[in-house]
Amino acid sequence: MYLSPEIKKNIFKEHGSSDTDTGSPESQIALFTHRIGHLTNHLKNNKKDLNTRRSLVLLVNKRRKLLNYLKDNDIERYRAIIKKLKLRK
């Protein structure tokens, strides 16, 4: 499996306040970004996989909603996560 518990724990430790901080927007955005990257690479090889394409669109929308939430409530945390993950905005 591409997303083992160790990988998740590392993502949460790096982007959240601790390795058990799974609910903060920053840790969820980081997890979604990791999953989006994996699905994007999968779709490069499997262009006709429409179920994965739909899953990718749903994940991108979830990440966008969390980013909008952060932007509205705490602009500094928003700028920090954008810079850390090297997202476009």
DSSP file (Angstrom, degrees, kcal/mol; ACC not computed):
  #  RESIDUE AA STRUCTURE BP1 BP2  ACC     N-H-->O    O-->H-N    N-H-->O    O-->H-N    TCO  KAPPA ALPHA  PHI   PSI    X-CA   Y-CA   Z-CA
    1    1 A M              0   0    0      0, 0.0     3,-0.3     0, 0.0     0, 0.0   0.000 360.0 360.0 360.0 138.0    0.0    0.0    0.0
    2    2 A Y        +     0   0    0      1,-0.2     2,-0.5     5,-0.0    36,-0.0   0.710 360.0  52.1 -74.6 -20.4    1.4    3.4   -1.0
    3    3 A L  S    S+     0   0    0      4,-0.1    -1,-0.2     3,-0.0    32,-0.0  -0.700  74.5 177.2-121.3  78.6    0.2    5.2    2.2
    4    4 A S     >  -     0   0    0     -2,-0.5     4,-2.1    -3,-0.3     3,-0.3  -0.308  45.1-105.5 -76.3 162.7    1.4    3.1    5.2
    5    5 A P  H  > S+     0   0    0      0, 0.0     4,-2.5     0, 0.0     5,-0.1   0.822 121.1  57.0 -58.7 -31.2    0.8    4.2    8.8
    6    6 A E  H  > S+     0   0    0      2,-0.2     4,-2.2     1,-0.2     5,-0.2   0.909 106.3  48.3 -67.0 -41.2    4.5    5.3    9.0
    7    7 A I  H  > S+     0   0    0     -3,-0.3     4,-2.3     2,-0.2    -1,-0.2   0.923 112.8  48.7 -64.1 -43.8    4.2    7.6    6.1
    8    8 A K  H  X S+     0   0    0     -4,-2.1     4,-2.8     1,-0.2     5,-0.2   0.926 110.2  51.1 -60.9 -44.6    1.0    9.1    7.6
    9    9 A K  H  X S+     0   0    0     -4,-2.5     4,-2.4     1,-0.2    -1,-0.2   0.894 110.1  49.9 -61.6 -39.9    2.7    9.6   10.9
   10   10 A N  H  X S+     0   0    0     -4,-2.2     4,-2.3     2,-0.2    -1,-0.2   0.903 111.0  49.1 -65.0 -41.0    5.6   11.4    9.3
   11   11 A I  H  X S+     0   0    0     -4,-2.3     4,-2.2     1,-0.2     5,-0.3   0.928 113.7  45.9 -63.3 -45.2    3.3   13.7    7.4
   12   12 A F  H  X S+     0   0    0     -4,-2.8     4,-2.2     1,-0.2     6,-0.3   0.872 113.6  49.2 -67.9 -36.2    1.4   14.5   10.5
   13   13 A K  H  < S+     0   0    0     -4,-2.4    -1,-0.2     6,-0.2    -2,-0.2   0.900 114.7  45.3 -67.6 -39.7    4.5   15.0   12.5
   14   14 A E  H  < S+     0   0    0     -4,-2.3    -2,-0.2    -5,-0.2    -1,-0.2   0.864 128.2  23.3 -72.7 -37.5    6.0   17.3    9.9
   15   15 A H  H  < S+     0   0    0     -4,-2.2    -3,-0.2    -5,-0.2    -2,-0.2   0.633 116.9  58.9-109.9 -17.1    3.0   19.5    9.2
   16   16 A G  S  < S-     0   0    0     -4,-2.2     3,-0.1    -5,-0.3     6,-0.1  -0.333  94.5 -99.1-100.1-172.6    0.9   19.2   12.4
   17   17 A S  S    S-     0   0    0     -2,-0.1     2,-0.3     1,-0.1    -4,-0.1   0.765 102.1  -2.9 -80.6 -24.1    1.7   20.1   15.9
   18   18 A S  S >  S-     0   0    0     -6,-0.3     3,-1.0     3,-0.1    -2,-0.2  -0.911  81.4 -93.5-151.6 178.6    2.5   16.4   16.8
   19   19 A D  T 3  S+     0   0    0     -2,-0.3    -6,-0.2     1,-0.2    -7,-0.2   0.645 124.9  49.7 -76.1 -11.9    2.4   13.0   15.1
   20   20 A T  T 3  S+     0   0    0     -8,-0.1     2,-1.6    -7,-0.1    -1,-0.2   0.362  79.7 108.5-102.4   4.0   -1.1   12.3   16.5
   21   21 A D    <   +     0   0    0     -3,-1.0    -3,-0.1     1,-0.2    -6,-0.1  -0.623  32.1 148.1 -82.5  86.9   -2.4   15.7   15.2
   22   22 A T        +     0   0    0     -2,-1.6    -1,-0.2     1,-0.1    -3,-0.0   0.524  59.5  59.2 -98.9  -6.5   -4.6   14.4   12.4
   23   23 A G  S    S+     0   0    0     -3,-0.2    -1,-0.1     4,-0.1    -2,-0.1   0.592  72.6 106.8-102.6 -11.4   -7.4   17.0   12.5
   24   24 A S  S  > S-     0   0    0      1,-0.1     4,-2.1    -3,-0.0     5,-0.2  -0.381  74.7-123.9 -69.3 147.6   -5.6   20.2   11.9
   25   25 A P  H  > S+     0   0    0      0, 0.0     4,-2.7     0, 0.0     5,-0.2   0.869 109.3  56.5 -58.8 -36.4   -6.1   21.8    8.5
   26   26 A E  H  > S+     0   0    0      1,-0.2     4,-2.1     2,-0.2   -10,-0.1   0.919 108.8  45.0 -63.6 -43.0   -2.3   21.8    7.8
   27   27 A S  H  > S+     0   0    0      2,-0.2     4,-2.2     1,-0.2    -1,-0.2   0.885 114.5  48.6 -70.1 -36.8   -1.9   18.1    8.4
   28   28 A Q  H  X S+     0   0    0     -4,-2.1     4,-2.7     2,-0.2    -2,-0.2   0.903 110.8  50.6 -68.5 -39.8   -5.0   17.3    6.3
   29   29 A I  H  X S+     0   0    0     -4,-2.7     4,-2.3    -5,-0.2    -2,-0.2   0.908 111.1  49.5 -62.4 -41.3   -3.8   19.5    3.4
   30   30 A A  H  X S+     0   0    0     -4,-2.1     4,-2.0    -5,-0.2    -2,-0.2   0.906 111.7  48.3 -64.7 -41.3   -0.4   17.8    3.5
   31   31 A L  H  X S+     0   0    0     -4,-2.2     4,-2.3     2,-0.2    -2,-0.2   0.923 112.2  48.6 -64.7 -44.3   -2.0   14.4    3.5
   32   32 A F  H  X S+     0   0    0     -4,-2.7     4,-2.8     1,-0.2    -2,-0.2   0.886 109.5  53.4 -62.7 -38.1   -4.2   15.3    0.6
   33   33 A T  H  X S+     0   0    0     -4,-2.3     4,-2.1     2,-0.2    -1,-0.2   0.901 108.7  49.1 -64.0 -40.9   -1.3   16.8   -1.3
   34   34 A H  H  X S+     0   0    0     -4,-2.0     4,-1.8     2,-0.2    -2,-0.2   0.928 114.0  45.6 -62.7 -45.0    0.6   13.5   -0.9
   35   35 A R  H  X S+     0   0    0     -4,-2.3     4,-2.6     1,-0.2    -2,-0.2   0.879 110.4  53.9 -67.2 -37.6   -2.3   11.5   -2.1
   36   36 A I  H  X S+     0   0    0     -4,-2.8     4,-2.4     1,-0.2    -1,-0.2   0.904 107.9  50.7 -63.3 -41.3   -2.9   13.9   -5.1
   37   37 A G  H  X S+     0   0    0     -4,-2.1     4,-2.0     2,-0.2    -1,-0.2   0.907 110.8  48.7 -62.0 -41.6    0.7   13.4   -6.2
   38   38 A H  H  X S+     0   0    0     -4,-1.8     4,-2.0     1,-0.2    -2,-0.2   0.929 113.0  46.5 -64.6 -45.3    0.3    9.7   -6.1
   39   39 A L  H  X S+     0   0    0     -4,-2.6     4,-2.3     1,-0.2    -2,-0.2   0.863 109.7  54.9 -66.9 -34.8   -2.9    9.7   -8.1
   40   40 A T  H  X S+     0   0    0     -4,-2.4     4,-1.2     2,-0.2    -1,-0.2   0.921 108.8  47.4 -63.7 -43.7   -1.4   12.1  -10.6
   41   41 A N  H  X S+     0   0    0     -4,-2.0     4,-0.9     1,-0.2    -1,-0.2   0.886 111.1  52.2 -64.7 -37.4    1.5    9.8  -11.2
   42   42 A H  H >X S+     0   0    0     -4,-2.0     4,-1.8     1,-0.2     3,-0.6   0.905 107.9  51.4 -63.3 -41.5   -0.9    6.8  -11.6
   43   43 A L  H 3< S+     0   0    0     -4,-2.3    -1,-0.2     1,-0.2    -2,-0.2   0.734  98.5  65.4 -72.2 -20.9   -3.0    8.7  -14.1
   44   44 A K  H 3< S+     0   0    0     -4,-1.2     3,-0.3    -3,-0.2    -1,-0.2   0.864 113.4  33.3 -65.4 -33.5    0.1    9.5  -16.2
   45   45 A N  H << S+     0   0    0     -4,-0.9     2,-0.5    -3,-0.6    -2,-0.2   0.746 125.1  43.1 -91.2 -26.5    0.4    5.8  -16.9
   46   46 A N    ><  +     0   0    0     -4,-1.8     3,-1.5     1,-0.1    -1,-0.2  -0.709  63.4 168.7-123.6  78.1   -3.3    4.9  -16.9
   47   47 A K  T 3  S+     0   0    0     -2,-0.5    -1,-0.1     1,-0.3    -4,-0.1   0.738  74.5  53.0 -66.2 -24.8   -5.1    7.6  -18.9
   48   48 A K  T 3  S+     0   0    0      1,-0.1     2,-1.6     2,-0.0    -1,-0.3   0.334  72.6 115.0 -95.9   8.2   -8.4    5.8  -19.2
   49   49 A D    <>  +     0   0    0     -3,-1.5     4,-1.6     1,-0.2     5,-0.1  -0.608  36.8 172.3 -80.7  88.5   -8.8    5.1  -15.4
   50   50 A L  H  > S+     0   0    0     -2,-1.6     4,-2.2     1,-0.2    -1,-0.2   0.794  70.7  58.9 -74.1 -29.3  -11.9    7.3  -14.9
   51   51 A N  H  > S+     0   0    0      2,-0.2     4,-2.2     1,-0.2    -1,-0.2   0.912 108.4  45.7 -65.6 -41.3  -12.6    6.2  -11.3
   52   52 A T  H  > S+     0   0    0      2,-0.2     4,-2.4     1,-0.2    -2,-0.2   0.884 110.3  54.5 -67.6 -37.4   -9.1    7.4  -10.2
   53   53 A R  H  X S+     0   0    0     -4,-1.6     4,-2.1     2,-0.2    -2,-0.2   0.907 108.9  48.2 -61.6 -41.4   -9.7   10.7  -12.2
   54   54 A R  H  X S+     0   0    0     -4,-2.2     4,-2.3     2,-0.2    -2,-0.2   0.912 111.1  50.6 -64.8 -42.6  -12.9   11.2  -10.3
   55   55 A S  H  X S+     0   0    0     -4,-2.2     4,-2.3     1,-0.2    -2,-0.2   0.883 108.9  52.3 -61.9 -38.7  -11.1   10.5   -7.0
   56   56 A L  H  X S+     0   0    0     -4,-2.4     4,-2.4     2,-0.2    -1,-0.2   0.919 108.8  49.1 -63.7 -44.1   -8.4   13.0   -7.9
   57   57 A V  H  X S+     0   0    0     -4,-2.1     4,-2.1     1,-0.2    -2,-0.2   0.903 111.0  50.4 -63.4 -41.1  -10.9   15.7   -8.6
   58   58 A L  H  X S+     0   0    0     -4,-2.3     4,-2.2     2,-0.2    -1,-0.2   0.906 111.2  48.5 -63.7 -41.2  -12.7   15.1   -5.3
   59   59 A L  H  X S+     0   0    0     -4,-2.3     4,-2.5     2,-0.2    -2,-0.2   0.900 109.9  51.3 -66.1 -40.6   -9.4   15.3   -3.4
   60   60 A V  H  X S+     0   0    0     -4,-2.4     4,-2.4     1,-0.2    -1,-0.2   0.902 110.7  49.4 -63.2 -39.8   -8.4   18.5   -5.1
   61   61 A N  H  X S+     0   0    0     -4,-2.1     4,-2.3     2,-0.2    -2,-0.2   0.895 110.3  50.1 -66.8 -39.5  -11.8   20.0   -4.2
   62   62 A K  H  X S+     0   0    0     -4,-2.2     4,-2.1     2,-0.2    -2,-0.2   0.925 112.2  47.5 -62.6 -44.1  -11.4   18.9   -0.5
   63   63 A R  H  X S+     0   0    0     -4,-2.5     4,-2.5     1,-0.2    -2,-0.2   0.905 110.4  52.3 -63.7 -40.9   -7.9   20.4   -0.4
   64   64 A R  H  X S+     0   0    0     -4,-2.4     4,-2.4     1,-0.2    -1,-0.2   0.904 108.5  50.7 -61.8 -41.7   -9.2   23.6   -2.0
   65   65 A K  H  X S+     0   0    0     -4,-2.3     4,-2.2     2,-0.2    -1,-0.2   0.911 111.3  47.7 -63.4 -41.9  -12.0   23.9    0.6
   66   66 A L  H  X S+     0   0    0     -4,-2.1     4,-2.4     2,-0.2    -2,-0.2   0.894 111.4  50.6 -66.1 -38.8   -9.5   23.5    3.5
   67   67 A L  H  X S+     0   0    0     -4,-2.5     4,-2.5     2,-0.2    -2,-0.2   0.899 110.2  49.8 -64.8 -39.8   -7.2   26.1    1.9
   68   68 A N  H  X S+     0   0    0     -4,-2.4     4,-2.2     2,-0.2    -2,-0.2   0.892 109.6  52.1 -64.6 -38.9  -10.1   28.5    1.6
   69   69 A Y  H  X S+     0   0    0     -4,-2.2     4,-2.0     2,-0.2     5,-0.3   0.934 111.7  45.8 -61.4 -46.7  -11.0   27.9    5.3
   70   70 A L  H  X S+     0   0    0     -4,-2.4     4,-3.0     1,-0.2     8,-0.4   0.903 111.2  52.7 -63.6 -40.7   -7.4   28.6    6.4
   71   71 A K  H  < S+     0   0    0     -4,-2.5    -1,-0.2     1,-0.2    -2,-0.2   0.888 112.4  45.0 -63.2 -39.0   -7.2   31.7    4.2
   72   72 A D  H  < S+     0   0    0     -4,-2.2    -1,-0.2    -5,-0.2    -2,-0.2   0.850 124.6  31.4 -73.1 -34.2  -10.4   33.1    5.7
   73   73 A N  H  < S+     0   0    0     -4,-2.0     2,-0.3     1,-0.2    -2,-0.2   0.832 134.1   9.9 -98.3 -35.7   -9.5   32.3    9.3
   74   74 A D     X  -     0   0    0     -4,-3.0     4,-1.8    -5,-0.3    -1,-0.2  -0.736  56.3-175.7-150.9  95.0   -5.7   32.6    9.6
   75   75 A I  H  > S+     0   0    0     -2,-0.3     4,-2.5     1,-0.2     5,-0.2   0.806  84.3  57.5 -66.0 -31.0   -3.9   34.1    6.7
   76   76 A E  H  > S+     0   0    0      2,-0.2     4,-2.2     1,-0.2    -1,-0.2   0.919 107.6  46.2 -68.0 -42.5   -0.4   33.5    8.2
   77   77 A R  H  > S+     0   0    0     -3,-0.2     4,-2.4     2,-0.2     5,-0.2   0.884 112.4  53.2 -64.3 -37.5   -1.0   29.7    8.6
   78   78 A Y  H  X S+     0   0    0     -4,-1.8     4,-2.1    -8,-0.4    -2,-0.2   0.938 110.5  45.4 -61.3 -48.6   -2.4   29.7    5.0
   79   79 A R  H  X S+     0   0    0     -4,-2.5     4,-2.1     1,-0.2    -1,-0.2   0.873 112.3  52.8 -64.3 -36.5    0.8   31.4    3.7
   80   80 A A  H  X S+     0   0    0     -4,-2.2     4,-2.5     2,-0.2    -1,-0.2   0.923 111.1  44.5 -66.2 -44.2    3.0   29.1    5.7
   81   81 A I  H  X S+     0   0    0     -4,-2.4     4,-2.3     2,-0.2     6,-0.2   0.871 112.5  52.4 -70.8 -35.4    1.4   25.8    4.4
   82   82 A I  H  X>S+     0   0    0     -4,-2.1     5,-1.8    -5,-0.2     4,-0.8   0.919 114.1  43.4 -62.8 -43.3    1.4   27.1    0.8
   83   83 A K  H  <5S+     0   0    0     -4,-2.1    -2,-0.2    -5,-0.2     3,-0.2   0.906 114.3  49.7 -69.1 -41.3    5.1   27.9    1.1
   84   84 A K  H  <5S+     0   0    0     -4,-2.5    -2,-0.2     1,-0.2    -1,-0.2   0.889 118.6  37.1 -66.5 -40.6    6.0   24.6    2.8
   85   85 A L  H  <5S-     0   0    0     -4,-2.3    -1,-0.2    -5,-0.2    -2,-0.2   0.512 104.9-128.0 -90.7  -5.3    4.1   22.4    0.3
   86   86 A K  T  <5 +     0   0    0     -4,-0.8    -3,-0.2    -3,-0.2     2,-0.1   0.917  46.2 167.6  57.8  47.2    5.1   24.6   -2.7
   87   87 A L      < -     0   0    0     -5,-1.8    -1,-0.1    -6,-0.2    -2,-0.0  -0.472  45.8-107.5 -84.5 165.0    1.5   24.9   -4.0
   88   88 A R              0   0    0      1,-0.3    -1,-0.1    -2,-0.1    -2,-0.0   0.896 360.0 360.0 -64.3 -45.2    0.7   27.5   -6.6
   89   89 A K              0   0    0     -7,-0.0    -1,-0.3    -3,-0.0    -6,-0.1   0.497 360.0 360.0 -75.3 360.0   -1.1   30.1   -4.6
